[in-house]
Amino acid sequence: MDLGRSILGLNRHSGELRKGEFWAINDVSLFLNQGIRIGLIGRNGSGKSTLLKMLNGILLPDRGSIQIRGRVGALIELGAGFHPLLTGRENIFINGSILGMKTSEIRKKIDDIVAFADIGDFLDSPVKFYSSGMYVRLGFSVAVHSEPDILLMDEVLAVGDIAFQKKCFDRLDSIVQKGTTIIFVSHSMAAVQRFCPISMLLEKGKTVFLGDSREAAAKYYQSMMAEDEIKLSNYTHTIKHHGGSMGVYVNNYGVLDVERKPLQRIRSGDAVCLSLRLCTKDGQRERLPRIAIRFIDSQTEDLMANIQTPSKVRKDIDVEGSLDLNCKIDSFNLSPGVYRIEIKIGGDGEDLHDIAQIPEPLEVHWSSEIVENMSYKGRVYLPGDWKVV
């Protein structure tokens, strides 16, 4: 049927779905000015790579249109076109030509390409002898030196070591300053937030959010957790004990509001209560150990806050069977985002080393006060009483 429509000069596809077909991209619309950096995020199969291929001209839309002004470059598969038997120098010319660079342009930039890739004396060795890191560094270096007007990137910033990744970000920052528009696909929320001020969240081919990257990341993790059907109230974790007063484990954990109702998401600056239920094995009597609740940034793995039981709370307190601990926080001032929660337990005078990881993330959302005072910047909100003197 598709061939018949092509012969008759009609659109290959009628636009009607057949049995088993679905729209990979459906009713997605956006307009980007020059120099914009936007992230495309979503679960596997949400349509990110399909949209990127459409923008690159590999796939044509069945409905709607795509209008692009300027030269397009794509970092979708680093090193595509490299021949293993040819040297790095020869592959630079071949790969550069594939990306639309003229031979004279490649000759002018080859020293910069080699220096950026940091392959040194191996430039004239066949690339089949390169390590995987050298291979992708050379591919990335050629691609970013092609200097397109619009750059499409699909999961390519995980190349090389940390030093090289920083160099990649710095190079991309310089490209953006020259006016290059960048569309970046990644599952790394840290990379998206580091590089893109705005992001589009796709779900089953549709746009479900377009805006600030931190809020987009929060919604992304929210959708991940909802689909995995994780239930906060039924969470139970037994600690592995190694000595000291280690007969205590976390039986239940919750985040409550001021009315003691369970929360899975809060607004930055809200009053919250952290609730723990501790139990002992077989109802035995144990000393109350030190407890620390840690909030860790889900994207960067940075420790953002550590709340620990003070010694006056633990003094002369025993746990026999079970014990509830509550920690009230008048203003939870972490900036909006998604945080991983750890509970650490240790004996008197010992390091906190037994860990219970809470599987549900804690979502911190925007409030009108935070938006007004933080302007979407910063990691911690510090409320202040401002006066004109």
N, C-alpha and C positions, 0 to 999 in steps of 0.2 A: 504493500500500500504506500509506503514511504517512497519507494523508487518510482511508482506510478505518478505520484504527486509531483516529484522532481521533474519527470519527463514532460509533464503538462505545464511546467513553469510555475507550479504552486509551491507554497511552503511545504517543506518535507513532512512536517507534523501538522496534523489537523488541529492540535490544541486540546483535543479531548483525551482524557486518560483511558488507557486500555486496562484490562485486568492485570493486576500485579504491578502497575506503574504508579508512581507518585511524583509530585513536584519536588525536585531537589532544592530549588529556590522559587519562592512564591511571594510576589508583591513586596519585594525589597526595593526601597527607594532611598537614595541619598545623593547629596550634592556636596562636592568637596572643592574648596578654593585651593589655590596654589600654596604649597608649603604646609599643608595640614598633615598631621600624623594621626592615623586612626587604627585602632586594634579591632580585629575580628575574632571573637571568642565564642565558645559553645562546645557542646559535647561532640564526640565523634559522630559523624553522619548528620550534623546540623546544617551543612551546606557551605562551610567556610571555603574549602578548597575549590568547590564548584564555582563559587562566586569569583574567586581569584582567577580561575581559568577563563571565565567569561570576560573578565576585565582584560585579560591578556590576549583575547581573541582566539583561544584554543577551542572554546565552545561558543556557539551562537545561541542567543536567547530565543525561545519559542514565542514569547510574548514580550512586549515592551522594547526598550532600546537602551543602548549604552553609548554615550557620547564622551569621547576623550580628546583632549587637546594637548599635544606634546608627545615626546618620545617615551615609550614604555619599556622598562627593564624589569626582569623577574628573577628573584632569588628563590626558586622553588626547589631545585635539586642541584646542590653545589657540585661542581665538577662534571656536570652533564656535558658530554662531548669530548672529555679527556680520553686520549688514546694511551693505553698502558705502555706501549712500546716506544712512544715518542717522549722526548725530554720535556722538562718543565717549561723551558723557553718556547719550544715548538707548540706546546699545548696552550700557552698564553695567547699566541697568535690565533690558533684555531678557536679557542673558547671566546676570545674577544670578538672575532668575526661573527660568531653565532649570536653574540649579544648586540651586534650592530655597530661595532667600532671599526673605523677604517684602519688600514695597515699603518699609515703615517701616524695616526693617533696612538696606536699601540706602541710604536717605536718611541714616541715621545714620553709615554707613561711607563715603559717597562721597568725602569729602575725603581720607580715608586711602587709598582706592583710587587716586585721582588722584595723590596725592603719591608713592605707591609706584611707580606706572607711569611717573612722571616725563614726562608728556606736556604739561605746562604749558599754554601758550596754545592748544593744539590740541584741547582738550577739546570745544569746540563746533564743530569742523570735521568734515565727513564722513570716515569712516574710510578711504574709498577713496583719500584723499590721504595717509594715514599711510605711513611707511616700514615695511618688514617687521619691523624691531626694535620700533617703537612699537606695532605691531599685537599682537605676541606678548606684549610687556610688559603691555599693558592686559588681555589675556586671562588671563595668569598672575595679575595683581593681583586681578582679580575672583574668580578661583578660590580663591586662598589666603585671601581675606577672607570666604569663605562659612563657614569654620571648621567643617568636618564632624567627626564622631567618628572616621571612617575615611576616609583619603585614598588614592586609587589614582592612581599617576603612571606614565605610559608615555612615556619619552624626552622629557621636557619641561624638563630642567635645562640644556639646551644653548642656551637663549634669551639674547639680548642679549650685551653685552660682559662682560668679567671682573668689573667693578664690580657690574653688575646680578646676575650669577650669585652673587656673594658675598652680595648683599642677599637673594636667593632662599633661599640656605642658612640665613642668619640668621633669616629669617622662618619657615622650616620648623622650625628648632630651637626657636623660641618656641612654635610650634604643638604640637610634641611635648611640651614642658614642661607644656602644659595638658592632656595626656592623649590626644592624637590618635594613633591607630595609622596607620602609613604603610606601604604596599606599593609598592615602587619598581622599575620595569622599566627597564633601561638596558643598552647595550653598552659604556658607559664604565666601566671598572673603577675609575678614579680617583674618579668620582662615587659609585659604589656603596660603595667603601671609606671615602670621606669621610663619607658620610651614614648608612650602615647597618652596625651591628656584626655582624649575621648575614645570610647570603644562602642562597638555594636555587638550586642549579644543575639546570636541566632539560635533558634530552636525549631527543629523540623522544617527548615527552609524559610522561616518567618522571622522578622525582626521583633524581639520582645522588649528590647531596651536600647536606646542610643543616647549616650551622655557621658558623664564623668567616669573615668576608668575604675576608680575605687568602688563606686556604687555599682558599676557593671560587674566587677569581680564578686561583690557581695551577692548580687542576684544570681550569678553563675553558680556559686557554691550552694546557694539556697535551692536552686533547681536540682543540683546533684544530690543533695541530702534528701529532698522530697521524693525523688525517684527511688532512692535506696531504702526508703521507708524505715529510717532509723527512729526509734521511739525513746525519748529522753527519760520518761518516767520509769521504764522497766530496766534501766541500766544497772548492772551489778558487776563489780570487779573485785577479785580476790588478789591481794598482794603476795608476792613471793618473799618470804622472810629469811633474813640472814643472821640475825643475832640481836642482842639487846631486847628492848621491849617491842618485839616484832610480831606479837600475836594479834595485832589489830589490822583490820582491812576495811576498805571503803565499800559499803554496801549500796549506797545511793547518793546521788549528787543532783543538785538543782539550782537554778537561778530564779529567784522570786522577786516580785515587785513589792511595794510597800504594803499591799494588802495580802501578801503571802500567796499570790497566785503564780504558778509556774510561767517562766518566760523562756523563749528560745531566741528571741531577738529583743534588743533594748535600744533606746535612743541615747546617744552620747550625752552625758550630763545628768541622766536619770539616777534616782536613788534605787539601789538594788540590795538584795540580801542573798548571799551565797550560803547554801544549806548543804551540810554533809551528814550522812548517817554512818557512824563507825560501828563495827561489830567485832566481837572476839570469837575465836574458834571454840565451839562447843560451850559457849557461854562462860568461858573462863574469865577470871579477873586479871586485868592488865593495866599498867600505867598508861596514861594518855600520852602518846608520842607527839613529837613535833609534826605539824602539818603545814604544808605550803601549797598554795594554789597559784599556778602560773598561767599567764595569758601570753601566748606566742603567736606572732603574726604568721598567718597561714601561707603567705606568699614568700616572705623573706626568711622565715624561721628565726627572726629576732625575738628575744625575750623582752616583752613590753612591760610586764608588771609581775611582781612576786609578793603575794600576801601571805604572811606567816603568823602562826599562833604565838603570841608573846608568852614569856615564861610565867607571868602572873596568872594566865588562864590555865596553864598546865599544872600549876603547883597543887599538889595533894589531890589531883583528880584521877580517878580510876575509871576504867571502862569494864563493865560487867554485863555481858550479853550485848547490849547496844547503847549508843549514846548519840544524841543529835548535837551538832555544832552549827551555829549560825554566825555569819560575819556580815554586818551591815555596812554598806558603803553609801554615804550620803550623796556623793556625786561620782558616777563612774565616768571618768574623764578621758578614756582612750578615744582616739579619733575614729570616725566611722570606718568599718572594714570587717573582715572575717578573721576570727581568732581561734586558735587551737588551745584546749585547756588540758593542763596536766595537774595531777595531785601527787605531791611527793610526801613520803612518810619516813621519819627517822627517829632513832632512839635518843635519849638524853645525851647531850654532848657529842652526838655523832652527825655526820653529814646526812643530808636528805638524799637517800639513794634508792628507795623503793618507789616505783612510779605507777600510778594508775592513769591511763590516758582516756579521756572522755571522747567517745567517737563522734558526738555531735559538735559542730563548730558553734561558737557564739557569734551572732551577728550584731554589730553595733551600727545603728542607722543615724541619719542626719536628724537634727532638730533645728527649729528656727533660730534658736540662740547660737548654736554651733555655727550655722551657716553665716550668721551675721558677724560673729567674732573671729572665726578661723578662716573664712573665705576659701574653704576646701583645702587648706594647707595645714601642714604639721601633723605630728603623730599623737600628741597629747594636748588636751584642752586645759588651760590654766585659767580659771575664772578670776577676774580681778575687779576691784571696786574703783572705777575711774572717776577722778574729780579734777576740775579745772582749778589750778592754784594761781 
